[in-house]
Amino acid sequence: MQFIDLKSQYAALKAGIDARIQRVLDHGQYIMGPEVAEMEAALARLTGAKHCIAVASGTEALLIALMALDIRPGDEVITTPFTFAATAEMIVLAGAKPVFVDIEPDTCNIDARLIEAAITPRTRAIMPVSLYGQVADMAEINAVADAHGLAVIEDAAQSFGASYQGRKSCNLSTFGATSFFPSKPLGCYGDGGALFTSDDRLAQVCREIRVHGQSGRYHHTRLGVGGRMDTLQCAIVLAKLERFEWEIQRRLALGDRYARLIDQRGLPLQRLAVRADRDCVWAQYTVLVDERPRVQQALQAAGIPTAVHYPKPLHHQPAYAAGQDPASCPHSVRAAQRVLSLPMSADLSEADQDRIVDALAAALTSSATA
């Protein structure tokens, strides 16, 4: 069994993917070819955002957004410590300081109620993460940001395709930034990402930043990066869009089915809450368990692959621990000790899902009696 079944996805989309790749090989425009603009237009329509700017990765998307907002040394950006390192990494690379706010223990998303207390005169932006595929409390976050004149960057690397209060992730704030890493809900076959905004000026700034700050060929108006998404990867995303809506609906259905199977068995674990005004596209189907190493070992013995997203919060990571109180953000610390991700992809069969939950039940039973 595979943790994420990309082989079955490719088999279902092989003709379209191969044709798209061949078209790029035929025209030979590997950088900023026509598929780049085609993908940007398609994804802007999908999210409802006015602008989509294709970039080299989800990580690059965060950096370009920070640069476009003119985040500088001495500035602060509020974010969560319970996320992949790229979130804080880009804040630091922009010269700013990440200010960590704890998560909600039932969703593992940033607790919007704690953000205002973390704002200082140096705060310039808020960067919530839509973790595991569920959008954070963006209405509350935007309200706090508006009251203090702050920008909001949704780190939507795991939530592309998710909905929140009738709107799509990536079209909920100043910027939405997503990733097309192969394992994401919409993935390419390498690195890729995109920025979304409905601000014309910021969109133009981002387009210039991604090509070394050029507003025209060899006319550099600002500091930039080599942040383009290559044409082949855009072609692959375009081919995958053929069944993306089906894949999202399938992820939603499999997430609901996981919940039913777990509840029917009364398993001694904590499922993540999904708020009533949003859905979760389950980039990872993550639960919280006690005795995680023992449970994970038992699942491995049963042939069930698992992963931990994420085993250590960022304020405990050596690269970001300086000046941080290790006793802060206790919900993030506790979640890092307990989260366990189970196999999830649109092509996961119900038979395999039954097998996963059966093995999980056996693992939890052996853990409780050990």
C-alpha positions as CSV (number, residue, x, y, z in Angstrom):
1,M,0.0,0.0,0.0
2,Q,1.2,3.5,-0.8
3,F,0.9,6.5,1.5
4,I,-0.1,8.6,-1.5
5,D,-1.1,6.8,-4.6
6,L,0.3,8.9,-7.5
7,K,0.7,5.9,-9.8
8,S,-3.0,5.3,-10.0
9,Q,-3.7,8.9,-10.6
10,Y,-1.2,8.9,-13.5
11,A,-2.7,5.8,-15.0
12,A,-6.2,7.5,-15.0
13,L,-4.8,10.7,-16.6
14,K,-2.0,9.2,-18.7
15,A,-3.3,10.2,-22.1
16,G,-3.9,13.8,-21.1
17,I,-0.6,14.2,-19.2
18,D,1.4,12.6,-22.0
19,A,-0.2,14.8,-24.6
20,R,0.3,18.0,-22.6
21,I,4.0,17.1,-22.0
22,Q,4.5,16.3,-25.7
23,R,3.0,19.6,-26.7
24,V,5.6,21.4,-24.6
25,L,8.4,19.3,-26.1
26,D,7.2,20.2,-29.6
27,H,7.0,23.9,-29.1
28,G,10.2,24.0,-26.9
29,Q,9.2,27.0,-24.8
30,Y,10.3,25.5,-21.5
31,I,10.4,28.8,-19.5
32,M,7.3,31.0,-19.5
33,G,5.7,29.1,-22.3
34,P,2.0,29.4,-23.2
35,E,0.9,26.8,-20.6
36,V,2.0,29.1,-17.8
37,A,-0.6,31.8,-18.6
38,E,-3.2,29.1,-19.5
39,M,-2.7,27.5,-16.0
40,E,-2.8,30.9,-14.3
41,A,-6.1,31.8,-16.0
42,A,-7.6,28.4,-15.1
43,L,-6.6,28.5,-11.5
44,A,-7.8,32.1,-11.1
45,R,-11.2,31.0,-12.4
46,L,-11.2,28.0,-10.0
47,T,-10.5,30.1,-6.9
48,G,-12.4,33.3,-7.9
49,A,-9.2,35.4,-7.3
50,K,-8.5,38.1,-9.9
51,H,-4.9,37.1,-10.4
52,C,-2.9,33.9,-10.2
53,I,0.9,34.1,-10.5
54,A,2.7,30.8,-11.1
55,V,5.9,30.5,-9.2
56,A,8.7,27.9,-8.6
57,S,7.3,26.4,-5.4
58,G,5.0,26.9,-2.5
59,T,8.0,28.1,-0.5
60,E,8.8,30.7,-3.2
61,A,5.2,31.8,-3.2
62,L,5.5,32.8,0.5
63,L,8.8,34.6,0.0
64,I,7.5,36.5,-3.0
65,A,4.4,37.6,-1.1
66,L,6.5,38.9,1.7
67,M,8.8,40.7,-0.7
68,A,5.8,42.2,-2.5
69,L,4.5,43.5,0.9
70,D,7.9,45.1,1.5
71,I,8.5,43.1,4.7
72,R,11.9,44.2,6.0
73,P,14.4,43.5,8.8
74,G,12.8,44.5,12.2
75,D,9.3,43.6,11.0
76,E,7.3,40.9,12.7
77,V,4.9,38.4,11.0
78,I,2.5,36.4,13.2
79,T,2.2,32.7,12.3
80,T,1.8,29.3,13.8
81,P,4.6,27.1,15.1
82,F,2.7,23.9,14.1
83,T,3.5,23.8,10.4
84,F,6.3,22.9,7.9
85,A,9.5,24.9,8.4
86,A,9.0,26.8,5.1
87,T,6.4,29.1,6.7
88,A,8.8,30.5,9.3
89,E,11.8,30.0,7.0
90,M,10.5,32.6,4.5
91,I,9.7,35.1,7.2
92,V,13.3,34.9,8.4
93,L,14.8,35.0,4.9
94,A,12.8,38.2,4.3
95,G,14.6,39.6,7.4
96,A,11.6,39.6,9.7
97,K,10.8,37.8,12.9
98,P,8.2,35.1,13.2
99,V,5.9,35.6,16.2
100,F,4.4,32.2,17.1
101,V,0.7,31.9,18.2
102,D,-0.6,28.6,19.5
103,I,-3.1,26.4,17.7
104,E,-6.6,25.3,18.4
105,P,-6.2,21.8,19.9
106,D,-9.2,20.4,18.0
107,T,-8.3,21.6,14.5
108,C,-4.5,22.2,14.8
109,N,-5.0,25.5,12.9
110,I,-3.8,28.8,14.4
111,D,-6.1,30.1,17.2
112,A,-7.5,33.3,15.8
113,R,-8.5,34.4,19.3
114,L,-4.8,34.7,20.4
115,I,-3.6,36.8,17.5
116,E,-4.5,40.2,18.6
117,A,-2.5,39.8,21.9
118,A,0.6,39.0,19.8
119,I,0.4,42.3,17.7
120,T,3.1,44.9,18.4
121,P,4.1,48.1,16.7
122,R,6.4,46.0,14.5
123,T,3.8,43.6,13.3
124,R,3.3,43.9,9.5
125,A,1.4,40.8,8.5
126,I,-0.3,37.6,9.7
127,M,0.4,34.3,8.0
128,P,-2.1,31.6,9.0
129,V,-1.7,28.1,7.7
130,S,-4.6,26.1,6.4
131,L,-3.3,22.8,7.8
132,Y,-4.1,19.3,6.6
133,G,-6.5,20.8,4.0
134,Q,-8.9,22.8,6.3
135,V,-8.9,26.6,6.0
136,A,-8.1,28.5,9.2
137,D,-10.6,31.0,10.8
138,M,-10.0,33.6,8.0
139,A,-13.0,35.8,8.8
140,E,-11.7,36.4,12.3
141,I,-8.1,36.7,11.2
142,N,-9.0,39.3,8.5
143,A,-11.1,41.3,11.0
144,V,-8.1,41.5,13.4
145,A,-5.8,42.4,10.4
146,D,-8.2,45.1,9.2
147,A,-8.4,46.6,12.6
148,H,-4.6,47.0,12.8
149,G,-3.8,47.7,9.1
150,L,-2.1,44.4,8.5
151,A,-1.8,42.2,5.5
152,V,-2.8,38.5,5.6
153,I,-1.0,35.7,3.6
154,E,-2.9,32.4,3.7
155,D,-0.3,29.6,3.6
156,A,-2.6,27.3,1.6
157,A,0.0,24.7,0.5
158,Q,-2.3,21.9,1.8
159,S,-5.8,23.4,1.2
160,F,-6.1,24.1,-2.5
161,G,-9.6,23.2,-3.6
162,A,-11.0,23.6,0.0
163,S,-14.0,25.9,0.7
164,Y,-14.6,28.4,3.5
165,Q,-17.9,30.2,4.0
166,G,-18.8,29.7,0.3
167,R,-15.4,30.9,-1.0
168,K,-12.3,29.0,-2.1
169,S,-9.0,28.8,-0.3
170,C,-6.4,31.2,-1.8
171,N,-9.1,33.8,-2.4
172,L,-9.7,34.8,1.2
173,S,-7.1,37.5,2.1
174,T,-4.4,39.8,0.7
175,F,-2.6,36.8,-0.7
176,G,-3.1,33.1,-1.0
177,A,0.0,30.9,-1.5
178,T,-0.2,27.3,-2.5
179,S,2.1,24.5,-3.5
180,F,2.0,22.0,-6.4
181,F,4.4,19.6,-4.7
182,P,3.5,16.1,-6.0
183,S,1.7,15.0,-2.8
184,K,-0.5,18.1,-2.6
185,P,-4.2,18.0,-3.5
186,L,-3.3,19.5,-6.9
187,G,0.3,18.4,-7.6
188,C,2.8,18.5,-10.5
189,Y,5.7,16.2,-11.0
190,G,8.4,18.4,-9.4
191,D,8.3,21.7,-7.7
192,G,5.7,24.4,-8.4
193,G,3.4,26.8,-6.7
194,A,1.2,29.8,-7.2
195,L,0.2,33.1,-5.6
196,F,-3.3,34.5,-5.7
197,T,-4.5,38.0,-5.1
198,S,-7.2,40.4,-6.3
199,D,-5.0,43.5,-5.8
200,D,-3.8,44.6,-9.3
201,R,-0.7,46.4,-7.9
202,L,0.5,43.5,-5.8
203,A,-0.1,41.1,-8.7
204,Q,2.2,43.2,-10.9
205,V,4.8,43.4,-8.2
206,C,4.8,39.6,-7.8
207,R,5.2,39.1,-11.5
208,E,8.2,41.3,-11.5
209,I,9.8,39.7,-8.5
210,R,9.5,36.2,-9.9
211,V,11.7,37.2,-12.9
212,H,14.5,38.9,-11.0
213,G,12.6,42.1,-10.5
214,Q,12.1,42.9,-14.2
215,S,9.3,45.1,-15.4
216,G,10.6,44.6,-18.9
217,R,13.5,42.6,-20.5
218,Y,16.7,43.7,-18.7
219,H,14.9,46.5,-17.0
220,H,15.1,45.7,-13.2
221,T,12.8,47.9,-11.2
222,R,13.1,46.0,-7.9
223,L,14.9,43.2,-6.1
224,G,13.6,39.9,-7.3
225,V,14.3,36.1,-7.4
226,G,14.4,33.4,-10.0
227,G,11.0,32.2,-9.1
228,R,9.3,31.0,-12.3
229,M,7.3,27.8,-12.6
230,D,8.5,25.9,-15.6
231,T,6.2,25.2,-18.5
232,L,6.3,21.4,-18.2
233,Q,5.0,21.5,-14.7
234,C,2.2,23.9,-15.6
235,A,1.3,21.5,-18.4
236,I,1.0,18.7,-15.9
237,V,-1.2,20.7,-13.6
238,L,-3.4,21.6,-16.6
239,A,-3.8,17.9,-17.4
240,K,-4.6,17.1,-13.8
241,L,-7.4,19.8,-13.7
242,E,-9.4,17.4,-15.9
243,R,-10.5,15.4,-12.9
244,F,-9.6,17.8,-10.1
245,E,-13.2,18.4,-9.0
246,W,-13.8,14.7,-8.9
247,E,-10.6,14.2,-6.8
248,I,-11.8,16.9,-4.3
249,Q,-15.2,15.3,-3.9
250,R,-13.5,11.9,-3.5
251,R,-11.2,13.3,-0.8
252,L,-14.2,14.8,1.1
253,A,-16.0,11.5,0.8
254,L,-13.0,9.5,2.0
255,G,-12.4,11.9,4.9
256,D,-16.1,11.4,6.0
257,R,-15.8,7.7,5.6
258,Y,-12.6,7.6,7.8
259,A,-14.5,9.5,10.4
260,R,-17.5,7.1,10.3
261,L,-15.3,4.0,10.5
262,I,-13.3,5.4,13.4
263,D,-16.4,6.4,15.3
264,Q,-18.2,3.1,14.6
265,R,-15.3,1.2,16.2
266,G,-15.1,3.7,19.1
267,L,-11.3,4.0,18.6
268,P,-9.4,5.7,21.4
269,L,-8.0,8.5,19.3
270,Q,-8.8,12.2,18.6
271,R,-10.1,13.1,15.1
272,L,-9.6,16.6,13.9
273,A,-12.6,18.8,14.0
274,V,-13.9,20.3,10.8
275,R,-15.8,23.5,11.3
276,A,-19.4,23.7,10.0
277,D,-18.7,26.7,7.7
278,R,-15.9,25.0,5.8
279,D,-14.6,21.6,4.5
280,C,-11.3,19.8,4.5
281,V,-9.7,18.4,1.4
282,W,-7.4,16.2,3.6
283,A,-4.0,16.8,2.1
284,Q,-3.2,14.4,5.0
285,Y,-5.7,12.4,6.9
286,T,-4.3,13.1,10.4
287,V,-5.5,11.8,13.7
288,L,-4.0,12.3,17.2
289,V,-3.0,9.2,19.2
290,D,-1.2,8.4,22.4
291,E,1.7,6.0,22.4
292,R,2.4,7.1,18.8
293,P,5.7,5.2,18.3
294,R,4.1,2.0,19.3
295,V,1.0,2.5,17.2
296,Q,3.1,3.5,14.2
297,Q,5.3,0.4,14.6
298,A,2.3,-1.9,14.7
299,L,0.8,-0.3,11.6
300,Q,4.1,-0.7,9.8
301,A,4.2,-4.4,10.7
302,A,0.7,-4.7,9.2
303,G,1.9,-3.1,6.0
304,I,0.2,0.3,6.6
305,P,2.5,3.3,5.8
306,T,2.1,6.4,8.0
307,A,3.8,9.8,8.5
308,V,4.1,12.5,11.1
309,H,3.2,16.0,10.1
310,Y,4.9,17.5,12.2
311,P,7.1,15.9,15.0
312,K,8.5,19.1,16.5
313,P,6.9,22.6,16.6
314,L,9.0,25.4,15.0
315,H,9.7,27.2,18.3
316,H,11.5,24.0,19.4
317,Q,13.5,23.8,16.1
318,P,17.2,24.9,16.5
319,A,16.9,27.2,13.5
320,Y,14.0,29.2,15.1
321,A,14.3,28.6,18.8
322,A,16.5,31.7,19.6
323,G,14.5,34.1,21.7
324,Q,11.5,31.8,21.9
325,D,10.0,30.5,25.1
326,P,10.0,26.7,24.8
327,A,7.1,26.5,27.2
328,S,4.9,28.6,25.0
329,C,2.3,27.2,22.6
330,P,1.5,24.1,24.6
331,H,-1.2,22.9,22.2
332,S,1.4,22.9,19.4
333,V,3.8,20.9,21.6
334,R,1.2,18.4,22.5
335,A,-0.1,18.0,19.0
336,A,3.5,17.4,17.7
337,Q,3.7,14.5,20.1
338,R,0.5,12.9,19.0
339,V,-0.3,13.6,15.3
340,L,-0.3,10.6,12.9
341,S,-1.1,10.8,9.2
342,L,-2.8,7.8,7.5
343,P,-2.8,7.0,3.8
344,M,-4.9,9.4,1.8
345,S,-5.4,10.1,-1.9
346,A,-8.3,10.4,-4.2
347,D,-7.5,6.9,-5.5
348,L,-7.6,5.2,-2.1
349,S,-10.0,2.2,-2.4
350,E,-12.6,1.6,0.3
351,A,-11.2,-1.9,0.7
352,D,-7.8,-0.4,1.6
353,Q,-9.4,2.1,3.8
354,D,-11.2,-0.7,5.7
355,R,-7.8,-2.5,6.0
356,I,-6.2,0.7,7.4
357,V,-8.8,1.3,10.0
358,D,-8.8,-2.4,11.0
359,A,-5.0,-2.3,11.5
360,L,-5.3,1.0,13.4
361,A,-7.9,-0.6,15.7
362,A,-5.6,-3.5,16.4
363,A,-2.6,-1.2,16.9
364,L,-4.5,0.9,19.4
365,T,-5.7,-2.1,21.2
366,S,-2.2,-3.6,21.5
367,S,-0.9,-0.1,22.6
368,A,-3.5,0.1,25.3
369,T,-2.7,-3.4,26.7
370,A,1.1,-3.1,26.4
